[in-house]
């Protein structure tokens, strides 16, 4: 009951859960420019200030944001202010967390535990996996180039 009263108070006062947090407030006007058109990885939470689950999750999300600062961008979308993005990204419940990779409009859904540690671990694993794929693709390109160069050298000597 007390939680419901506090939720109602937050909503009436117009306070956002992340008003003083070190996160980027996203909406339909800035989302594409900042997130989907970015060269950065983004961790984005869709939330509502009156949602008790969002209120419980907020300290963990803020802690994860502090730990990931400088490695990924952190953003929040207030579901009460902008439903356009909720529809576009098929957000059916809140809080919802999505991870956007560079220059990719299709996010990865985060369905793990709602703890700072789990969020940080997931984002770091995705970034590590992305780095490994990038290194492997470079190695394959170099290997192909070397084979082609060797083939040209053999043909030139014949």
GUKOL-582739 format. One line per field, with one value per atom (N, C-alpha, C): x, y, z; atom name; residue in three letters. Coordinates in nm, 4 decimals. Example, Ala and Ser with C-alpha at 12.3 -4.5 7.8 and 13.67 -1.06 7.14 Angstrom:
east (1.3190 | 1.2300 | 1.3200 | 1.2850 | 1.3670 | 1.2900)
north (-0.5690 | -0.4500 | -0.3300 | -0.2250 | -0.1060 | 0.0030)
up (0.7800 | 0.7800 | 0.7800 | 0.7080 | 0.7140 | 0.7870)
migu (N | CA | C | N | CA | C)
lumlo (ala | ala | ala | ser | ser | ser)
//
This chain:
east (0.0822 | 0.0000 | 0.0871 | 0.1917 | 0.2814 | 0.3496 | 0.3897 | 0.4550 | 0.3620 | 0.2359 | 0.1374 | 0.1224 | 0.1220 | 0.1108 | 0.2332 | 0.3531 | 0.4759 | 0.4783 | 0.4313 | 0.4250 | 0.3354 | 0.2217 | 0.1273 | 0.1876 | 0.2612 | 0.3244 | 0.4285 | 0.5112 | 0.6094 | 0.5389 | 0.4303 | 0.3596 | 0.2991 | 0.2384 | 0.1730 | 0.2727 | 0.3868 | 0.4878 | 0.5649 | 0.5462 | 0.6147 | 0.7626 | 0.8005 | 0.9398 | 0.9712 | 1.0820 | 1.1281 | 1.2219 | 1.2208 | 1.3119 | 1.4577 | 1.4874 | 1.6264 | 1.6549 | 1.5824 | 1.5977 | 1.7401 | 1.8028 | 1.9378 | 2.0445 | 2.0074 | 2.1017 | 2.1869 | 2.3009 | 2.3937 | 2.3565 | 2.2376 | 2.1873 | 2.1324 | 2.1221 | 2.0664 | 1.9166 | 1.8375 | 1.6928 | 1.6583 | 1.6019 | 1.5740 | 1.4250 | 1.3951 | 1.2562 | 1.2554 | 1.1382 | 1.1264 | 1.2051 | 1.2264 | 1.2982 | 1.4495 | 1.5069 | 1.6526 | 1.7031 | 1.6132 | 1.6524 | 1.7332 | 1.6833 | 1.7530 | 1.8908 | 1.8985 | 2.0273 | 2.1279 | 2.0830 | 2.1755 | 2.2022 | 2.1004 | 2.1145 | 2.1337 | 2.0334 | 2.0416 | 2.1401 | 2.1723 | 2.2700 | 2.4081 | 2.4284 | 2.5509 | 2.6560 | 2.7800 | 2.8902 | 2.9158 | 2.8322 | 2.8471 | 2.7448 | 2.7768 | 2.6806 | 2.5983 | 2.4669 | 2.3757 | 2.3018 | 2.2896 | 2.2037 | 2.0867 | 1.9665 | 1.8489 | 1.7403 | 1.6879 | 1.5752 | 1.4490 | 1.3409 | 1.2080 | 1.1407 | 1.0947 | 1.0431 | 0.9254 | 0.8665 | 0.7641 | 0.7875 | 0.7804 | 0.8069 | 0.7068 | 0.5854 | 0.4847 | 0.4873 | 0.5677 | 0.5742 | 0.6585 | 0.6010 | 0.6782 | 0.7985 | 0.7858 | 0.8980 | 1.0124 | 0.9757 | 1.0759 | 1.1443 | 1.0676 | 1.1234 | 1.2228 | 1.1886 | 1.2789 | 1.4060 | 1.3935 | 1.5052 | 1.5971 | 1.5454 | 1.6199 | 1.7573 | 1.7711 | 1.9048 | 2.0048 | 1.9592 | 2.0472 | 2.0867 | 1.9924 | 2.0227 | 2.1219 | 2.1023 | 2.1944 | 2.3338 | 2.3405 | 2.4700 | 2.5405 | 2.4659 | 2.5229 | 2.5713 | 2.4949 | 2.5328 | 2.6663 | 2.6845 | 2.8116 | 2.9274 | 2.9044 | 3.0106 | 3.0461 | 2.9489 | 2.9716 | 3.0081 | 3.0099 | 3.0381 | 3.1722 | 3.1685 | 3.2886 | 3.3064 | 3.2316 | 3.2420 | 3.1184 | 3.0032 | 2.8789 | 2.7996 | 2.7052 | 2.6149 | 2.4938 | 2.4409 | 2.3263 | 2.2119 | 2.0953 | 1.9799 | 1.8533 | 1.7569 | 1.6260 | 1.5170 | 1.4077 | 1.2902 | 1.1733 | 1.1150 | 1.0008 | 0.8743 | 0.8163 | 0.6982 | 0.5786 | 0.5772 | 0.4661 | 0.4766 | 0.5975 | 0.6183 | 0.6218 | 0.6570 | 0.6750 | 0.6404 | 0.5235 | 0.4808 | 0.5248 | 0.5698 | 0.6123 | 0.7219 | 0.8220 | 0.9341 | 0.8932 | 0.7978 | 0.7494 | 0.6857 | 0.6056 | 0.5427 | 0.6468 | 0.7397 | 0.8404 | 0.9253 | 0.9596 | 1.0469 | 0.9714 | 0.8405 | 0.7566 | 0.7744 | 0.7764 | 0.7883 | 0.6502 | 0.6355 | 0.5043 | 0.4898 | 0.6001 | 0.5972 | 0.7160 | 0.7059 | 0.8151 | 0.8525 | 0.9749 | 1.0878 | 1.1346 | 1.1725 | 1.2307 | 1.3676 | 1.4656 | 1.6013 | 1.6403 | 1.6970 | 1.7436 | 1.8860 | 1.9622 | 2.1009 | 2.1104 | 2.1553 | 2.1676 | 2.3154 | 2.3509 | 2.4888 | 2.5092 | 2.6337 | 2.6605 | 2.5971 | 2.5366 | 2.4760 | 2.3798 | 2.3079 | 2.2143 | 2.0813 | 1.9761 | 1.8476 | 1.7729 | 1.8222 | 1.7543 | 1.8261 | 1.7611 | 1.8272 | 1.8230 | 1.9079 | 1.9033 | 1.8255 | 1.7294 | 1.6514 | 1.7326 | 1.7272 | 1.7917 | 1.6840 | 1.6969 | 1.5977 | 1.6570 | 1.7763 | 1.8452 | 1.7962 | 1.8654 | 1.8303 | 1.8370 | 1.7549 | 1.7488 | 1.8449 | 1.9717 | 2.0753 | 2.1816 | 2.2521 | 2.3588 | 2.4663 | 2.5017 | 2.6076 | 2.5725 | 2.4497 | 2.4072 | 2.4037 | 2.3574 | 2.3549 | 2.4961 | 2.5861 | 2.7249 | 2.7888 | 2.7662 | 2.8234 | 2.7726 | 2.6440 | 2.5843 | 2.6406 | 2.6469 | 2.6972 | 2.8436 | 2.9226 | 3.0649 | 3.0817 | 2.9976 | 3.0040 | 2.9692 | 2.8687 | 2.8292 | 2.9413 | 2.9994 | 3.1082 | 3.2298 | 3.2593 | 3.3725 | 3.3455 | 3.2250 | 3.1862 | 3.1961 | 3.1508 | 3.1563 | 3.3017 | 3.3880 | 3.5303 | 3.5923 | 3.5589 | 3.6140 | 3.5699 | 3.4435 | 3.3944 | 3.4672 | 3.4910 | 3.5606 | 3.7044 | 3.7723 | 3.9099 | 3.9131 | 3.8194 | 3.8154 | 3.7915 | 3.7020 | 3.6741 | 3.7963 | 3.8726 | 3.9959 | 4.0998 | 4.1086 | 4.2050 | 4.1723 | 4.0443 | 4.0031 | 4.0392 | 4.0141 | 4.0470 | 4.1962 | 4.2775 | 4.4221 | 4.4683 | 4.4065 | 4.4438 | 4.4079 | 4.2907 | 4.2511 | 4.3460 | 4.3833 | 4.4728 | 4.6082 | 4.6567 | 4.7859 | 4.7808 | 4.6739 | 4.6593 | 4.6561 | 4.5834 | 4.5723 | 4.7088 | 4.7770 | 4.9108 | 5.0036 | 4.9963 | 5.0804 | 5.0473 | 4.9194 | 4.8756 | 4.9297 | 4.9224 | 4.9742 | 5.1254 | 5.1952 | 5.3400 | 5.3778 | 5.3003 | 5.3273 | 5.3017 | 5.1892 | 5.1572 | 5.2607 | 5.3126 | 5.4109 | 5.5429 | 5.5780 | 5.7040 | 5.6919 | 5.5708 | 5.5528 | 5.5660)
north (-0.1192 | 0.0000 | 0.1262 | 0.1220 | 0.2378 | 0.2597 | 0.1493 | 0.1583 | 0.2223 | 0.1876 | 0.2442 | 0.3950 | 0.4363 | 0.5782 | 0.6537 | 0.5969 | 0.6605 | 0.6679 | 0.5617 | 0.5602 | 0.6721 | 0.6859 | 0.7893 | 0.9281 | 0.9450 | 1.0726 | 1.1081 | 1.0111 | 1.0324 | 1.0820 | 1.0131 | 1.0434 | 1.1837 | 1.2171 | 1.3476 | 1.4631 | 1.4430 | 1.5478 | 1.5613 | 1.4654 | 1.4706 | 1.4354 | 1.3681 | 1.3305 | 1.2065 | 1.2119 | 1.0955 | 1.0167 | 0.8869 | 0.8033 | 0.8403 | 0.8860 | 0.9121 | 1.0605 | 1.1431 | 1.2875 | 1.3346 | 1.2797 | 1.3224 | 1.2193 | 1.1171 | 1.0101 | 1.0490 | 0.9832 | 1.0082 | 0.9186 | 0.9438 | 0.8688 | 0.9684 | 0.9234 | 1.0086 | 0.9806 | 1.0873 | 1.0732 | 1.0716 | 0.9596 | 0.9380 | 0.9516 | 0.9931 | 1.0008 | 0.9856 | 0.9923 | 0.9729 | 1.0779 | 1.1944 | 1.3012 | 1.2798 | 1.2128 | 1.1990 | 1.0548 | 0.9579 | 0.8174 | 0.7700 | 0.7942 | 0.7452 | 0.8084 | 0.9364 | 1.0057 | 0.9546 | 0.9397 | 0.9026 | 0.7526 | 0.6713 | 0.5277 | 0.4454 | 0.4397 | 0.3494 | 0.3963 | 0.5237 | 0.5741 | 0.5911 | 0.5329 | 0.5536 | 0.4466 | 0.4830 | 0.3870 | 0.3249 | 0.3619 | 0.3128 | 0.2040 | 0.1241 | 0.0290 | 0.1040 | 0.0804 | 0.1463 | 0.0439 | 0.0714 | -0.0031 | 0.0900 | 0.0488 | 0.1361 | 0.0676 | 0.1421 | 0.0920 | 0.1714 | 0.0983 | 0.1568 | 0.1440 | 0.2552 | 0.2534 | 0.3486 | 0.3446 | 0.4405 | 0.4748 | 0.6014 | 0.6446 | 0.5888 | 0.5604 | 0.5107 | 0.3585 | 0.2901 | 0.1434 | 0.0959 | 0.0173 | -0.0296 | -0.1170 | -0.1958 | -0.2789 | -0.1911 | -0.0841 | 0.0107 | 0.0820 | 0.1185 | 0.1848 | 0.0932 | -0.0343 | -0.1298 | -0.1520 | -0.1483 | -0.1745 | -0.0532 | 0.0668 | 0.1905 | 0.1959 | 0.1623 | 0.1685 | 0.0737 | -0.0423 | -0.1370 | -0.0850 | -0.0246 | 0.0294 | 0.1451 | 0.2303 | 0.3420 | 0.2915 | 0.1885 | 0.1305 | 0.0725 | 0.0014 | -0.0536 | 0.0599 | 0.1679 | 0.2834 | 0.3404 | 0.3488 | 0.4011 | 0.3075 | 0.1768 | 0.0796 | 0.0733 | 0.0979 | 0.0886 | 0.2226 | 0.3282 | 0.4622 | 0.4613 | 0.5144 | 0.5208 | 0.4013 | 0.2933 | 0.1766 | 0.1613 | 0.1999 | 0.1999 | 0.3237 | 0.3589 | 0.4700 | 0.4117 | 0.4883 | 0.4449 | 0.5421 | 0.4873 | 0.5724 | 0.5169 | 0.6051 | 0.5662 | 0.6297 | 0.5557 | 0.6047 | 0.5992 | 0.7141 | 0.7208 | 0.6839 | 0.5713 | 0.5196 | 0.6143 | 0.6944 | 0.7875 | 0.9074 | 0.9379 | 1.0544 | 1.0192 | 0.8948 | 0.8616 | 0.7151 | 0.6936 | 0.5559 | 0.5116 | 0.6058 | 0.5745 | 0.4692 | 0.4876 | 0.3937 | 0.2592 | 0.2604 | 0.1343 | 0.0492 | 0.1130 | 0.0391 | -0.0077 | 0.0811 | 0.0470 | -0.0734 | -0.0795 | -0.1869 | -0.2955 | -0.2977 | -0.4055 | -0.4251 | -0.3145 | -0.3207 | -0.3487 | -0.4639 | -0.5074 | -0.4905 | -0.4729 | -0.4559 | -0.3721 | -0.3182 | -0.2370 | -0.2837 | -0.2751 | -0.2237 | -0.3234 | -0.2708 | -0.3506 | -0.2924 | -0.3809 | -0.3374 | -0.3967 | -0.3130 | -0.3573 | -0.3078 | -0.3868 | -0.3519 | -0.3285 | -0.2091 | -0.1694 | -0.1682 | -0.2467 | -0.2501 | -0.1403 | -0.1005 | 0.0108 | -0.0078 | 0.0998 | 0.1048 | -0.0105 | -0.0527 | -0.1633 | -0.1250 | -0.1081 | -0.0666 | -0.1793 | -0.3026 | -0.4155 | -0.4498 | -0.4230 | -0.4439 | -0.5899 | -0.6183 | -0.7472 | -0.7253 | -0.8124 | -0.8025 | -0.8561 | -0.7858 | -0.8349 | -0.8986 | -1.0287 | -1.1013 | -1.1590 | -1.1143 | -1.1678 | -1.1077 | -1.1412 | -1.0879 | -0.9360 | -0.8760 | -0.7299 | -0.6804 | -0.7150 | -0.6690 | -0.5945 | -0.5044 | -0.4289 | -0.5237 | -0.6213 | -0.7150 | -0.7922 | -0.8394 | -0.9170 | -0.8295 | -0.7075 | -0.6158 | -0.5880 | -0.5576 | -0.5277 | -0.6488 | -0.7649 | -0.8884 | -0.9140 | -0.8959 | -0.9190 | -0.8222 | -0.6948 | -0.5953 | -0.6226 | -0.6541 | -0.6832 | -0.8081 | -0.9084 | -1.0311 | -1.0012 | -0.9196 | -0.8832 | -0.8051 | -0.7098 | -0.6304 | -0.7183 | -0.8122 | -0.9034 | -0.9919 | -1.0440 | -1.1285 | -1.0500 | -0.9259 | -0.8405 | -0.8155 | -0.7900 | -0.7686 | -0.8930 | -1.0101 | -1.1360 | -1.1617 | -1.1334 | -1.1507 | -1.0568 | -0.9348 | -0.8364 | -0.8810 | -0.9331 | -0.9809 | -1.1000 | -1.1948 | -1.3133 | -1.2730 | -1.1784 | -1.1368 | -1.0695 | -0.9955 | -0.9339 | -1.0407 | -1.1420 | -1.2502 | -1.3257 | -1.3508 | -1.4212 | -1.3373 | -1.2078 | -1.1208 | -1.1216 | -1.1154 | -1.1179 | -1.2515 | -1.3594 | -1.4923 | -1.5054 | -1.4569 | -1.4623 | -1.3798 | -1.2655 | -1.1785 | -1.2458 | -1.3087 | -1.3766 | -1.4913 | -1.5704 | -1.6812 | -1.6277 | -1.5199 | -1.4601 | -1.4066 | -1.3415 | -1.2915 | -1.4062 | -1.5158 | -1.6325 | -1.6909 | -1.6964 | -1.7520 | -1.6668 | -1.5328 | -1.4424 | -1.4588 | -1.4769 | -1.4942 | -1.6219 | -1.7318 | -1.8598 | -1.8452 | -1.7806 | -1.7638 | -1.6757 | -1.5769 | -1.4868 | -1.5589 | -1.6587 | -1.7306 | -1.8384 | -1.8796 | -1.9861 | -1.9353)
up (0.0000 | 0.0000 | 0.0000 | 0.0837 | 0.0912 | -0.0430 | -0.1069 | -0.2379 | -0.3402 | -0.3344 | -0.4258 | -0.4029 | -0.2781 | -0.2463 | -0.2962 | -0.2726 | -0.3202 | -0.4726 | -0.5375 | -0.6837 | -0.7340 | -0.6694 | -0.7078 | -0.6866 | -0.5767 | -0.5469 | -0.6531 | -0.6915 | -0.7988 | -0.9244 | -0.9591 | -1.0831 | -1.0784 | -0.9676 | -0.9552 | -0.9565 | -0.8950 | -0.8894 | -1.0197 | -1.1088 | -1.2369 | -1.2265 | -1.1205 | -1.1035 | -1.1844 | -1.2518 | -1.3262 | -1.2366 | -1.2520 | -1.1729 | -1.1977 | -1.3160 | -1.3545 | -1.3737 | -1.3017 | -1.3166 | -1.2880 | -1.1855 | -1.1470 | -1.1833 | -1.2548 | -1.2898 | -1.4097 | -1.4211 | -1.5315 | -1.6505 | -1.7054 | -1.8209 | -1.9225 | -2.0465 | -2.1521 | -2.1604 | -2.1535 | -2.1652 | -2.3143 | -2.3578 | -2.5001 | -2.5286 | -2.6512 | -2.6956 | -2.8477 | -2.9072 | -3.0521 | -3.1312 | -3.0740 | -3.1446 | -3.1498 | -3.0512 | -3.0495 | -3.0587 | -3.0540 | -3.0453 | -3.1664 | -3.2854 | -3.4048 | -3.4199 | -3.3963 | -3.4095 | -3.3067 | -3.1824 | -3.0750 | -3.0656 | -3.0870 | -3.0595 | -3.1860 | -3.2721 | -3.3874 | -3.4931 | -3.4945 | -3.5909 | -3.5292 | -3.4137 | -3.3384 | -3.3643 | -3.3422 | -3.3475 | -3.2116 | -3.1143 | -2.9780 | -2.9476 | -2.8475 | -2.7933 | -2.6895 | -2.6899 | -2.5962 | -2.5122 | -2.3843 | -2.2926 | -2.2634 | -2.3036 | -2.2926 | -2.2114 | -2.1138 | -2.0348 | -2.0686 | -2.0921 | -2.1092 | -1.9729 | -1.9166 | -1.7797 | -1.7640 | -1.6464 | -1.6079 | -1.4610 | -1.4282 | -1.2907 | -1.1905 | -1.2339 | -1.1404 | -1.1247 | -1.2038 | -1.2006 | -1.0815 | -0.9912 | -0.8747 | -0.9140 | -1.0204 | -1.0650 | -1.1161 | -1.1860 | -1.2360 | -1.1198 | -1.0182 | -0.9007 | -0.8289 | -0.8201 | -0.7549 | -0.8375 | -0.9679 | -1.0579 | -1.0752 | -1.0547 | -1.0805 | -1.0133 | -0.8859 | -0.8246 | -0.8924 | -0.9343 | -1.0036 | -1.1414 | -1.2111 | -1.3439 | -1.3319 | -1.2327 | -1.2116 | -1.1738 | -1.0915 | -1.0529 | -1.1762 | -1.2597 | -1.3838 | -1.4733 | -1.4809 | -1.5632 | -1.5169 | -1.3869 | -1.3336 | -1.3669 | -1.3545 | -1.3830 | -1.5312 | -1.6171 | -1.7620 | -1.8256 | -1.7465 | -1.8000 | -1.8737 | -1.9945 | -2.0755 | -2.1685 | -2.1440 | -2.2320 | -2.3198 | -2.2685 | -2.3465 | -2.3071 | -2.3904 | -2.3594 | -2.2871 | -2.1936 | -2.1142 | -2.1370 | -2.1708 | -2.1950 | -2.1332 | -2.1158 | -2.0635 | -2.1479 | -2.1636 | -2.2347 | -2.1376 | -2.1094 | -2.0182 | -2.0958 | -2.0600 | -2.1300 | -2.1175 | -2.0127 | -1.9935 | -2.0872 | -2.1310 | -2.2169 | -2.3650 | -2.3978 | -2.5389 | -2.5659 | -2.6198 | -2.6514 | -2.7908 | -2.8735 | -3.0101 | -3.0107 | -2.9272 | -2.9223 | -2.8629 | -2.7723 | -2.7164 | -2.8249 | -2.9105 | -3.0200 | -3.1214 | -3.1565 | -3.2570 | -3.2151 | -3.0857 | -3.0379 | -2.9626 | -2.9821 | -2.9295 | -2.7788 | -2.7059 | -2.5601 | -2.5040 | -2.4424 | -2.3923 | -2.2413 | -2.1735 | -2.0284 | -1.9857 | -1.8654 | -1.8152 | -1.6755 | -1.6366 | -1.7131 | -1.8197 | -1.9335 | -2.0419 | -2.0730 | -2.0869 | -2.1189 | -2.2528 | -2.3390 | -2.4702 | -2.4910 | -2.5655 | -2.5963 | -2.7463 | -2.7827 | -2.9226 | -2.9597 | -3.0589 | -3.1065 | -3.2102 | -3.2343 | -3.3269 | -3.4649 | -3.5134 | -3.6470 | -3.6737 | -3.5709 | -3.5854 | -3.5204 | -3.5992 | -3.5424 | -3.4704 | -3.4826 | -3.4181 | -3.2883 | -3.1757 | -3.0472 | -3.0019 | -2.9053 | -2.8370 | -2.7080 | -2.6810 | -2.5577 | -2.4413 | -2.3297 | -2.2081 | -2.1220 | -2.0993 | -2.0205 | -1.8924 | -1.8560 | -1.7393 | -1.6096 | -1.5023 | -1.3696 | -1.3671 | -1.2878 | -1.2777 | -1.1694 | -1.1870 | -1.0947 | -1.1744 | -1.1065 | -1.1718 | -1.2224 | -1.1425 | -1.1793 | -1.3063 | -1.3150 | -1.4325 | -1.5581 | -1.5447 | -1.6587 | -1.7094 | -1.6179 | -1.6545 | -1.7210 | -1.6629 | -1.7187 | -1.8609 | -1.8830 | -2.0150 | -2.1188 | -2.0845 | -2.1791 | -2.2121 | -2.1112 | -2.1355 | -2.2216 | -2.2001 | -2.2808 | -2.4270 | -2.4492 | -2.5857 | -2.6541 | -2.5827 | -2.6413 | -2.6713 | -2.5818 | -2.6035 | -2.7248 | -2.7347 | -2.8478 | -2.9782 | -2.9761 | -3.0949 | -3.1358 | -3.0364 | -3.0651 | -3.1258 | -3.0700 | -3.1215 | -3.2648 | -3.2968 | -3.4340 | -3.5283 | -3.4821 | -3.5641 | -3.5907 | -3.4899 | -3.5059 | -3.5999 | -3.5837 | -3.6708 | -3.8157 | -3.8386 | -3.9767 | -4.0375 | -3.9578 | -4.0064 | -4.0370 | -3.9493 | -3.9717 | -4.0993 | -4.1250 | -4.2461 | -4.3681 | -4.3622 | -4.4751 | -4.5014 | -4.3969 | -4.4130 | -4.4693 | -4.4195 | -4.4687 | -4.6157 | -4.6554 | -4.7962 | -4.8817 | -4.8323 | -4.9068 | -4.9238 | -4.8217 | -4.8275 | -4.9279 | -4.9251 | -5.0204 | -5.1635 | -5.1851 | -5.3179 | -5.3628 | -5.2706 | -5.3037 | -5.3400 | -5.2633 | -5.2923 | -5.4285 | -5.4616 | -5.5899 | -5.7052 | -5.6885 | -5.7924 | -5.8072 | -5.6964 | -5.7003 | -5.7754 | -5.7509 | -5.8174 | -5.9670 | -6.0031 | -6.1451 | -6.2148 | -6.1464 | -6.2075 | -6.2344 | -6.1546 | -6.1736 | -6.2802 | -6.3157 | -6.4144 | -6.5501)
migu (N | CA | C | N | CA | C | N | CA | C | N | CA | C | N | CA | C | N | CA | C | N | CA | C | N | CA | C | N | CA | C | N | CA | C | N | CA | C | N | CA | C | N | CA | C | N | CA | C | N | CA | C | N | CA | C | N | CA | C | N | CA | C | N | CA | C | N | CA | C | N | CA | C | N | CA | C | N | CA | C | N | CA | C | N | CA | C | N | CA | C | N | CA | C | N | CA | C | N | CA | C | N | CA | C | N | CA | C | N | CA | C | N | CA | C | N | CA | C | N | CA | C | N | CA | C | N | CA | C | N | CA | C | N | CA | C | N | CA | C | N | CA | C | N | CA | C | N | CA | C | N | CA | C | N | CA | C | N | CA | C | N | CA | C | N | CA | C | N | CA | C | N | CA | C | N | CA | C | N | CA | C | N | CA | C | N | CA | C | N | CA | C | N | CA | C | N | CA | C | N | CA | C | N | CA | C | N | CA | C | N | CA | C | N | CA | C | N | CA | C | N | CA | C | N | CA | C | N | CA | C | N | CA | C | N | CA | C | N | CA | C | N | CA | C | N | CA | C | N | CA | C | N | CA | C | N | CA | C | N | CA | C | N | CA | C | N | CA | C | N | CA | C | N | CA | C | N | CA | C | N | CA | C | N | CA | C | N | CA | C | N | CA | C | N | CA | C | N | CA | C | N | CA | C | N | CA | C | N | CA | C | N | CA | C | N | CA | C | N | CA | C | N | CA | C | N | CA | C | N | CA | C | N | CA | C | N | CA | C | N | CA | C | N | CA | C | N | CA | C | N | CA | C | N | CA | C | N | CA | C | N | CA | C | N | CA | C | N | CA | C | N | CA | C | N | CA | C | N | CA | C | N | CA | C | N | CA | C | N | CA | C | N | CA | C | N | CA | C | N | CA | C | N | CA | C | N | CA | C | N | CA | C | N | CA | C | N | CA | C | N | CA | C | N | CA | C | N | CA | C | N | CA | C | N | CA | C | N | CA | C | N | CA | C | N | CA | C | N | CA | C | N | CA | C | N | CA | C | N | CA | C | N | CA | C | N | CA | C | N | CA | C | N | CA | C | N | CA | C | N | CA | C | N | CA | C | N | CA | C | N | CA | C | N | CA | C | N | CA | C | N | CA | C | N | CA | C | N | CA | C | N | CA | C | N | CA | C | N | CA | C | N | CA | C | N | CA | C | N | CA | C | N | CA | C | N | CA | C | N | CA | C | N | CA | C | N | CA | C | N | CA | C)
lumlo (unk | unk | unk | unk | unk | unk | unk | unk | unk | unk | unk | unk | unk | unk | unk | unk | unk | unk | unk | unk | unk | unk | unk | unk | unk | unk | unk | unk | unk | unk | unk | unk | unk | unk | unk | unk | unk | unk | unk | unk | unk | unk | unk | unk | unk | unk | unk | unk | unk | unk | unk | unk | unk | unk | unk | unk | unk | unk | unk | unk | unk | unk | unk | unk | unk | unk | unk | unk | unk | unk | unk | unk | unk | unk | unk | unk | unk | unk | unk | unk | unk | unk | unk | unk | unk | unk | unk | unk | unk | unk | unk | unk | unk | unk | unk | unk | unk | unk | unk | unk | unk | unk | unk | unk | unk | unk | unk | unk | unk | unk | unk | unk | unk | unk | unk | unk | unk | unk | unk | unk | unk | unk | unk | unk | unk | unk | unk | unk | unk | unk | unk | unk | unk | unk | unk | unk | unk | unk | unk | unk | unk | unk | unk | unk | unk | unk | unk | unk | unk | unk | unk | unk | unk | unk | unk | unk | unk | unk | unk | unk | unk | unk | unk | unk | unk | unk | unk | unk | unk | unk | unk | unk | unk | unk | unk | unk | unk | unk | unk | unk | unk | unk | unk | unk | unk | unk | unk | unk | unk | unk | unk | unk | unk | unk | unk | unk | unk | unk | unk | unk | unk | unk | unk | unk | unk | unk | unk | unk | unk | unk | unk | unk | unk | unk | unk | unk | unk | unk | unk | unk | unk | unk | unk | unk | unk | unk | unk | unk | unk | unk | unk | unk | unk | unk | unk | unk | unk | unk | unk | unk | unk | unk | unk | unk | unk | unk | unk | unk | unk | unk | unk | unk | unk | unk | unk | unk | unk | unk | unk | unk | unk | unk | unk | unk | unk | unk | unk | unk | unk | unk | unk | unk | unk | unk | unk | unk | unk | unk | unk | unk | unk | unk | unk | unk | unk | unk | unk | unk | unk | unk | unk | unk | unk | unk | unk | unk | unk | unk | unk | unk | unk | unk | unk | unk | unk | unk | unk | unk | unk | unk | unk | unk | unk | unk | unk | unk | unk | unk | unk | unk | unk | unk | unk | unk | unk | unk | unk | unk | unk | unk | unk | unk | unk | unk | unk | unk | unk | unk | unk | unk | unk | unk | unk | unk | unk | unk | unk | unk | unk | unk | unk | unk | unk | unk | unk | unk | unk | unk | unk | unk | unk | unk | unk | unk | unk | unk | unk | unk | unk | unk | unk | unk | unk | unk | unk | unk | unk | unk | unk | unk | unk | unk | unk | unk | unk | unk | unk | unk | unk | unk | unk | unk | unk | unk | unk | unk | unk | unk | unk | unk | unk | unk | unk | unk | unk | unk | unk | unk | unk | unk | unk | unk | unk | unk | unk | unk | unk | unk | unk | unk | unk | unk | unk | unk | unk | unk | unk | unk | unk | unk | unk | unk | unk | unk | unk | unk | unk | unk | unk | unk | unk | unk | unk | unk | unk | unk | unk | unk | unk | unk | unk | unk | unk | unk | unk | unk | unk | unk | unk | unk | unk | unk | unk | unk | unk | unk | unk | unk | unk | unk | unk | unk | unk | unk)
//
